[in-house]
Amino acid sequence: MKVLVTGAAGFIGSAFARLAASKGYQIVVVDSLSYAGDRQRLAHIENAITFYNAGIENKPRGEEIFRKEKPDAVVNFAAETHVDRSILDPASFIGPNVAGTLNLMELSMHHGVKKFVHISTDEVYGELPLGGADGALDSDGGFTEADPLRPNSPYSASKASADMFVRAMERTYGFKVAMVRPSNNYGPWQYPEKLIPLTIAKALTDQKIPVYGQGLNVRTWLFVEDCAGAVMAVLEKGVPGEIYNAGGPELKQNIDVVRGILARMGKSEDLIEFVKDRPGHDLKYALNDSKIRRDLGWKPATSFDQGLTRTVDWYLAHKDWLLKKKEETGGFLKSLRERFEKKA
Ligand SMILES: NC(=O)c1ccc[n+]([C@@H]2O[C@H](COP(=O)([O-])OP(=O)(O)OC[C@H]3O[C@@H](n4cnc5c(N)ncnc54)[C@H](O)[C@@H]3O)[C@@H](O)[C@H]2O)c1
């Protein structure tokens, strides 16, 4: 089977492409190599892929690629993904995340693609209240696939818009897409503007580690290889037109995530610096993913403890990559913080 994977030079898309290559799929990658894209993530499987440097919102280019490659399936990871960047420049998320997804669906429909899997996010559901006696963690089961979409950031609004087009394409044309809504991912090869690799990079260089607010925000963390497995399960067994949540195994407060990293690296908690909260910062994300567990037999294989140890070990073994990327992103993160301080 030939599968066209968009955004496969990114963090999760590359993990999926590596898994697909190990299973013998023919892989066509379409990726515009934005600041977050890096072909080094695909270095081990370069022989198994055909790579196109193209933006998914570019329809004529997409037409050429679909005509030439005739993919059987499409898996759409390509997106602008950083919430903070979406706060600074909301409109820049519409092309890749909304128009791009719509283009791909139209191209797939016209070129007879048999299966389309779209990667959404748990953030489309909005936030849950912090609950429970300790003020943070509780077990209310999280969002189900039937919950309404209440996105709070420009990023999640763009993802929810794409999800609405998925629905509209089904109702209007009968073109059905299987959708995955994963929770926060972590693991090797993540760009260090996101919490876990940023914390590791800062700790490595003994710099202060910025933690938004008091670090009480809660997420479930999904190891990236488990997420790739969930997407594969949906590609191979998922029902077109259905949505599948894929959550991480445990709820964690951000501050505990940071402490867990520092403990693994033998670094002091004095490095933690609480900074003014991100505007509109969602308090808590949690997913009820009993549907994918029951219908497709998927569940996360990696506990947070195991996954965090593997992640820290990987970055310590790939310091050059991590610090090079952190260098690229450093100026951006500083100006971002200054802009947030001004707004507050
Ligand atoms: N990282 C997470 O925690 C998480 C959680 C849930 C859902 N998701 C979703 O999973 C997908 C992948 O996320 P990620 O963390 O791997 O992202 P990432 O930022 O690491 O990678 C995104 C990739 O998409 C490419 N890209 C960006 N705009 C493009 C365009 N217009 N055309 C073609 N390629 C383009 C980039 O070059 C990059 O390779 C996204 O759709 C994201 O919304 C991510």
PDBQT file of the ligand as one rigid body, heavy atoms in Angstrom, charges set to zero:
ROOT
HETATM    1  N1  LIG A 401       2.762  17.496  19.392  1.00  0.00    +0.000 N 
HETATM    2  C1  LIG A 401       1.653  17.239  20.057  1.00  0.00    +0.000 C 
HETATM    3  O1  LIG A 401       1.679  17.143  21.289  1.00  0.00    +0.000 OA
HETATM    4  C2  LIG A 401       0.345  17.031  19.321  1.00  0.00    +0.000 A 
HETATM    5  C3  LIG A 401      -0.768  16.596  20.055  1.00  0.00    +0.000 A 
HETATM    6  C4  LIG A 401      -1.976  16.376  19.371  1.00  0.00    +0.000 A 
HETATM    7  C5  LIG A 401      -2.052  16.582  18.010  1.00  0.00    +0.000 A 
HETATM    8  N2  LIG A 401      -0.964  17.028  17.328  1.00  0.00    +0.000 N 
HETATM    9  C6  LIG A 401      -1.080  17.207  15.860  1.00  0.00    +0.000 C 
HETATM   10  O2  LIG A 401      -0.198  16.267  15.255  1.00  0.00    +0.000 OA
HETATM   11  C7  LIG A 401       0.334  16.801  14.052  1.00  0.00    +0.000 C 
HETATM   12  C8  LIG A 401       1.844  16.750  14.081  1.00  0.00    +0.000 C 
HETATM   13  O3  LIG A 401       2.320  17.508  15.207  1.00  0.00    +0.000 OA
HETATM   14  P1  LIG A 401       3.882  17.621  15.505  1.00  0.00    +0.000 P 
HETATM   15  O4  LIG A 401       4.033  17.908  16.937  1.00  0.00    +0.000 OA
HETATM   16  O5  LIG A 401       4.608  16.482  14.909  1.00  0.00    +0.000 OA
HETATM   17  O6  LIG A 401       4.234  18.941  14.679  1.00  0.00    +0.000 OA
HETATM   18  P2  LIG A 401       5.630  19.553  14.243  1.00  0.00    +0.000 P 
HETATM   19  O7  LIG A 401       5.481  21.027  14.407  1.00  0.00    +0.000 OA
HETATM   20  O8  LIG A 401       6.772  18.857  14.892  1.00  0.00    +0.000 OA
HETATM   21  O9  LIG A 401       5.717  19.167  12.691  1.00  0.00    +0.000 OA
HETATM   22  C9  LIG A 401       4.845  19.711  11.746  1.00  0.00    +0.000 C 
HETATM   23  C10 LIG A 401       5.385  19.335  10.370  1.00  0.00    +0.000 C 
HETATM   24  O10 LIG A 401       4.492  19.862   9.384  1.00  0.00    +0.000 OA
HETATM   25  C11 LIG A 401       5.237  20.545   8.402  1.00  0.00    +0.000 C 
HETATM   26  N3  LIG A 401       4.393  21.592   7.850  1.00  0.00    +0.000 N 
HETATM   27  C12 LIG A 401       3.983  22.745   8.450  1.00  0.00    +0.000 A 
HETATM   28  N4  LIG A 401       3.206  23.449   7.616  1.00  0.00    +0.000 NA
HETATM   29  C13 LIG A 401       3.114  22.722   6.473  1.00  0.00    +0.000 A 
HETATM   30  C14 LIG A 401       2.452  22.916   5.241  1.00  0.00    +0.000 A 
HETATM   31  N5  LIG A 401       1.720  23.999   5.019  1.00  0.00    +0.000 N 
HETATM   32  N6  LIG A 401       2.571  21.965   4.274  1.00  0.00    +0.000 NA
HETATM   33  C15 LIG A 401       3.328  20.865   4.474  1.00  0.00    +0.000 A 
HETATM   34  N7  LIG A 401       3.994  20.634   5.626  1.00  0.00    +0.000 NA
HETATM   35  C16 LIG A 401       3.876  21.550   6.604  1.00  0.00    +0.000 A 
HETATM   36  C17 LIG A 401       6.464  21.072   9.119  1.00  0.00    +0.000 C 
HETATM   37  O11 LIG A 401       7.550  21.326   8.220  1.00  0.00    +0.000 OA
HETATM   38  C18 LIG A 401       6.760  19.925  10.074  1.00  0.00    +0.000 C 
HETATM   39  O12 LIG A 401       7.594  18.962   9.464  1.00  0.00    +0.000 OA
HETATM   40  C19 LIG A 401      -0.251  18.215  13.920  1.00  0.00    +0.000 C 
HETATM   41  O13 LIG A 401      -1.359  18.167  13.059  1.00  0.00    +0.000 OA
HETATM   42  C20 LIG A 401      -0.672  18.563  15.340  1.00  0.00    +0.000 C 
HETATM   43  O14 LIG A 401      -1.741  19.477  15.337  1.00  0.00    +0.000 OA
HETATM   44  C21 LIG A 401       0.232  17.254  17.949  1.00  0.00    +0.000 A 
ENDROOT
TORSDOF 0
